[in-house]
Amino acid sequence: MGSMSDKVTGKANEVAGKVKQGVGKATGNDRLRAEGTVQETKGKVQTATGKAKDVVKDAVDRM
């Protein structure tokens, strides 16, 4: 994946994870809250990966 798609997918997973956590909390569903936490964390990692790819690309472009 490219850096842009990593960042977009990451943000989507972060948002979906937060929604799952909210629904899980509202309904008392601990499993859904846990899934939301995992999905949000996955999204944060994807977003960070996309940003890291940008940094590397910029460094290579400056050489």
N, C-alpha and C positions, 0 to 999 in steps of 0.2 A: 504494500500500500504506500501511497505517497503521503507526504506530511500533511497535506490539506485533508485528505480523506481520513487519516488517523485522528486529526483534531475534530473533524465533524462527527465521526463515529463516536469518539470519546465524549464529546459534549452530549450527544444523544443518549449515550449510556448513563452519563451522570444524571441527566434529567429524569430518565425512566427509573433509575434506581431511587431517586428522591421521591418520586411519585409512589413507587411500590412501598417504600418505607412509611410514607404518610398513610396510605391505605391500610397497611398492616397495623400501624399504630391505632388508627381509627376503629378498626374491626377487631383488634386484639389478636391478630394473627402473627405470632412470633416468627413463623417460617417465612412469611411474605416480607416482614421487616428485615430478616437476615438476608434474603435474596436481594432485596433492594440495596442493602449495605454492600454486598459483594458486587453487584452491578455498578454501583456508583464508584467503588474503588477501581474496578476494571476500566471505567470511563476515564478516571483521573490518570491512570497509567497510559491509556491510549493517547490522551491529550498531551501528556508529558513526552511520549515517544515522538509525536508529531512535531512538537517544539524542538526536541533534540535533533531531529532530522534537519530542521531549518537551520539550526546553529551549525551543524556539520556542513551542510551545503554552502552556507555563507562563508565558512572558513575555507572551503575548497575553492570557491569562486574567487576569493581574494588572493590566492596563490599565484 
